[in-house]
Amino acid sequence: MSEGTSLALESSENGTDLSQDDIDTIEETAEETILSRQTSVNLVPFIGQRFVSQEAAYEFYCSFAKQCGFSIRRHRTRGKDGVGRGVTRRDFTCHRGGFPQIKPSDDGKVQRNRKSSRCGCQAYMRIVKRADFDVPEWRVTGFRNIHNHELLKSNEVRLLPAYCPISPDDKSRICLFAKAGMSVRQMLRLMELEKGVKLGCLPFTEIDVRNLLQSFRNVDRDNDAIDLIAMCKRLKDENNNFKYEFKIDSNNRLEHIAWSYSSSIQSYEAFGDAVVFDTTYRVDAYDMLLGFWLGVDNNGMTCFFSCALLRDENILSFSWALKAFLGFMKGKAPQTILTDHNTWLKEAIAVELPETKHAFCIWHILSKFSDWFSLLLGSQYDEWKAEFHRLYNLELVEDFEEGWRQMVDKYGLHTNKHIISLYSLRTFWALPFLRRYFFAGLTSTCQSESINGFIQRFLSAQSQLDRFVEQVADIVDFNDRAGVKQKMQRKLQKACLKTGSPIESHAATVLTPYALNKLQEELVLAPQYASFLVDEGCFQVRHHSQSDGGCKVFWVPCQEHISCSCHLFEFSGILCRHVLRILSTNNCFHVPDQYLPGRWRGISSSSVNHFRGTTSRDQPERMQLLESMVSTFLVESIETEERLDVACEQISMVLSRIKTLPRSPHGVNDIAFSYPSDSLILPEVEDTDGMIPGFTITNPHDSITTGKLKERRARDGVDLTRKRRQFSAPLCAQYGHDASDCSIMATDNMSGDALGYL
């Protein structure tokens, strides 16, 4: 067995799936061995090598290719960003891989045969996404370094387009030189002197600099900022509940701007107890930080609250953004806020939101571990990461402190700067310190990926700044209507009870399907735990396989008060398995009302109040709420014949009363049908992950490039906000009678189409 084949088999045993093609291409030849000896050992890819992201793997392979004498490009992928699990496999190939394809022109004539460097080279590196301990990693599963062309020398390879990048610092210098009136050749010569390189040895050429300057000229930041403010003013005039705030600097240029839509403010009133403020993206074309305020609703779906563009990343900028957000939300601060690890943002939150519990997103921390510790710990890295994950999920602070000391001693990390920093900030990320605060499940990896996919949909709406605000509004509006339709579709399907417990049956009538599923996960595990009466009203609950330890549950039946030392209810709003075990063993057949939080219930208490205190400018939102209520009315009415009779009687009375009110002078079509009815219950529904398949917004303007967003090819857009679905039959057909026999339609002179809309 060759060395390459043994590497492949070892990778397969470690959990990496390899095809036979992968194994065949790993075997090294004599030529490949010679090439490997000519390169640095640390730069040669190997099977099982780990990377924190696709970009890290690309940069590594790019460095290897440059030293060998070729460049690389991204090739095939498996999966798609924002859909399902996203991209799960990526191939990087030699820049001369594949063959040129002759494409016919628009008029049917074949294009002239252009010269191409592609010659079918088979060199490549394949990476596959894996998730150990809920932390995504990319591992090398295929590597071939045999080329069918001559490799370039070191003085030639630097001229390949892939190796002519201009760093952000160099871009800033070039922009400064251009403002000073220097020519391109003067810029290049000055930078050669600054960097101490020989004439013509910069990593970029004169053509690259000219292209960069041209791209700067295509972005008119001042005029775009004016258009952005004008756009916000127009949206404010159209809907008084649209909120925006901006700040102009001493040079009369836009410094910061933030905005929120009326539907987002309503969502925050109901689900603003736990929020995420993501500031990890930038709009490079305008050199501004892009921040999103997001949350999760009672169905576990990501909801949008607000957006901000900030010129600088400092305490003053973040303080301004926090004040603007509180202004939009009428001064209501969230109970908890989740952000990335940012020192300036941490200090700003401590000042502006003193009563809000601030925590760091663990996903951002774990994603850095490979760079921080994999080389330092070597073969012990996986074992250490498993230990860290165990400490992170502990329930008691005392157990965490003791376990952390033992971990540091075992791996000799006393002087490691990252370990010291993590420990000093442990109250911001370790679950033992956060379990007493409500986070609505936002700390889970699954919810983090859902939020990231939601943000990617905003970033895909690339255009100039003024159009960006409008397009974000379209995406938020479409997401709201798609979410309503999914919720109604779930209500049509009766809850699937997993245990037959009276507690489960009671909860199924109150909670949303999402919250019920979380409760069922605990109910299924509850019988595996034993309970022991320790003192009056105090129980010790532990797994049947344990001989000691466990959680303490305090139960006061007369007050219907119950609590557990694991604090799962305080943390997520869902009762834990320990509490459910005590309730079941003490003959309690329902969940006390205070342990079925309003934010996880099927109908939000704020929904009814949305009709009150609103103006005519809120008509689309009110119509959307009406559609949702009518859909719920239908779902509840068709349960039994008795319910259906009462529903027909009551709706007949309501319609009779409505007909006595004066009509609008604008006519029915101008009002009733100005808002699409996509939130109705229809046979077709969106994917269960809440994504919108095939939804893109095209724009003729120049695109915004973000620091984490790959430029995407424009597609044919679909005007989804104007798309309307039609019922194939009148509503009466759903109840087994014809429209002519319907008492409602006969008495109120309403058509089947009109009822179908409602």
PEHUHU-V469955 format. One record per residue. PSI is psi in whole degrees, 0 to 359 (none if undefined). Layout:
PSI  PSI
//
This chain:
131  168  319  319  321  325  320  317  321  320  321  322  331  5  3  121  126  138  169  327  321  318  322  326  357  335  131  145  175  320  319  323  319  318  320  324  338  350  167  140  323  348  353  122  152  155  132  354  139  146  151  339  170  320  321  318  320  316  321  310  328  318  318  315  321  321  330  330  28  173  170  167  158  136  235  154  160  123  178  141  135  0  124  232  2  198  127  348  144  135  134  130  166  147  346  13  152  184  150  143  134  118  134  146  177  326  8  351  143  134  157  150  101  150  143  148  353  132  19  28  139  5  137  167  132  135  147  141  130  156  98  126  39  17  115  138  160  127  144  122  351  137  128  131  41  123  146  22  167  136  147  156  167  325  351  325  333  344  353  144  327  338  27  49  158  115  160  322  319  324  318  319  316  319  320  318  322  321  331  355  17  150  166  319  323  321  312  317  319  320  328  319  320  319  349  36  163  164  126  14  16  154  352  162  178  323  322  319  319  320  322  315  325  323  327  321  335  347  112  89  318  311  323  323  321  316  324  314  321  322  316  322  320  318  326  321  325  326  111  340  355  132  139  155  140  164  135  136  184  338  15  35  151  125  310  154  143  152  160  146  160  319  327  322  321  319  322  325  325  325  28  18  329  127  161  132  98  119  33  5  153  151  95  324  331  2  52  146  136  119  140  134  119  164  193  136  188  351  14  13  143  132  146  135  313  170  149  144  122  136  317  159  84  181  318  318  314  323  320  317  320  319  318  318  316  325  319  321  24  34  3  114  147  158  320  153  136  128  175  170  97  119  317  319  323  316  323  320  322  330  313  332  66  334  358  134  124  134  156  145  119  333  319  328  312  330  344  352  323  319  324  319  343  317  324  317  340  236  344  0  312  320  318  320  322  321  319  318  323  315  321  325  5  161  325  141  321  319  323  313  316  316  326  317  317  322  317  319  318  320  4  50  27  324  5  126  327  321  319  316  317  319  322  335  21  331  351  347  333  130  326  334  350  349  341  359  149  121  1  28  8  342  349  151  323  316  326  318  324  318  319  318  324  318  323  329  327  317  335  344  74  129  190  167  317  320  332  319  316  318  324  321  319  318  317  316  315  320  321  315  322  323  320  317  321  320  317  323  322  325  331  328  122  146  136  111  133  339  339  9  141  327  317  318  319  315  327  336  350  313  160  160  324  311  323  320  320  320  322  326  323  323  321  326  344  319  345  359  143  146  142  131  115  316  176  118  5  129  148  124  125  162  148  339  353  145  343  180  205  191  151  130  130  125  119  95  321  330  358  42  131  142  159  149  346  342  30  322  317  329  321  348  12  133  143  169  331  316  317  326  316  319  316  322  344  24  39  119  12  160  127  143  324  349  17  79  147  329  347  7  163  321  119  138  338  347  318  328  352  335  339  143  22  163  178  341  343  14  315  318  321  323  322  320  321  317  318  318  320  320  318  321  317  317  316  330  328  8  314  165  323  316  319  320  315  320  315  320  315  319  330  319  320  317  323  320  320  323  340  345  152  148  163  140  345  348  160  318  330  338  303  327  18  350  128  147  49  352  4  166  115  162  325  136  162  167  151  344  3  1  158  102  134  16  111  154  118  155  137  352  169  148  151  130  130  158  336  12  126  138  130  150  136  142  169  124  158  126  85  334  344  358  133  136  149  142  140  342  154  160  328  329  336  341  10  14  164  161  327  337  357  125  328  310  328  324  336  3  44  143  164  327  322  316  326  325  316  none
//
